[in-house]
C-alpha cells in the first residue's frame, strides 16, 4: 500500500490507493449520500446498542419502525432495565429472533446494576455483556462513543477487501487499524457510518456499482476482474473426445501425450477432427489391449484452464481386456482416488459412469 499521494505522477498506473486519499474520497461521497436513519438523529451508546442488536439479523427498513417504537417506550437504559421482560418481548414482537430481546434486556439490567447505567467504554467489559459480540461492541465504541474503533460488519469487510485487495482475517484487521490511525481525530463515527453506507449502497455484494464509484480507478477488485476477463479472452477453445473405457469394475487410464495434460494420468482423449469416433476407439483397443463391445454418447463436459477452454464429448466404451498394456493401467473405480486426475476427467467419469464412479 502506498503511503504518500505525492508518489503518484500524472499518467502513472495509479496502483493501490493510499489511505489519506481513500478517506478523502469516502468522506466526499458520504457528504452527498449519507443515509438518514433514526439512530443517527441523536447519538448515544444506548441508542447504538439497541439499533445494532436489532440490525444484527434484520434489514434496515424493517428495523426502523421497531426502533422508533422501542425508543419511545424505553428511552434509556434505566427504562429498559426496569421494565418487565414481557413488555420488552411485546415491543419486540414481529421482529423475530427473540433471544436478542432477552439478551438486550439482561444487558441493560447488568449495566444498571454494575455500571450505574453507564454503558462500558472498553471492549473487554462490553463483550462480557449478554448478546454483545465483537461487532456490536466495536459499533458502541466507534459510533456511540466516537472512539477510534472500526466496526467490521459484512459491508465494511467487503469494501476494504475489494478496494485494498485485503484477505479476510489479520490482513483486513490491519487495514482497519491503519484506516483508524490515519483518519482525522474525532471522525470515528463518520468513518464507520460512511463505510457502512458505502457497502450498502454502492459496493454491493452481488453487483457492485463500480461505474461510477470513487475508488474504481484504484480498486483491486476491478483490476483483478479486468485481468480475469483478459485471460478469458486469451483462452483458446479446444474441442476434444474423451473415452471412458470400462471393463467390469475397472476403467482404462493412459499417460496423456497431448498438449493439455502432458505426462499426467487420465482418460484417453483426442481432438475432434470430424472422424467417426469408432475408428479411434478401435485403434485405442489395439494399442492398449482392449476389445470394445459397445459405445455410448454421454454428452459434453467443459472446463477452463489457464490457456484453454475445453469442451469434451464423453464416450463410454464398454468392453473387455485382452492383451498386454503399454503406457496404460486398468484401475478399479474405487481406487481412482489414488490418481491425481485433472478435473475435466473427473467430470467425464461422473457423466460416463454415474453408477460406478464415486468422486
Ligand atoms: S470499484 Fe466496485 S468493487 Fe471497487 S469499491 Fe467501487 S463498487 Fe466496490
Boltz pocket constraint, residues with backbone or C-beta under 6 A from the ligand:
constraints:
  - pocket:
      binder: B
      contacts: [[A, 159], [A, 162], [A, 163], [A, 202], [A, 203], [A, 204], [A, 208], [A, 209], [A, 210], [A, 211], [A, 213], [A, 214], [A, 215], [A, 216], [A, 217], [A, 219], [A, 220], [A, 221], [A, 222]]
      max_distance: 6.0
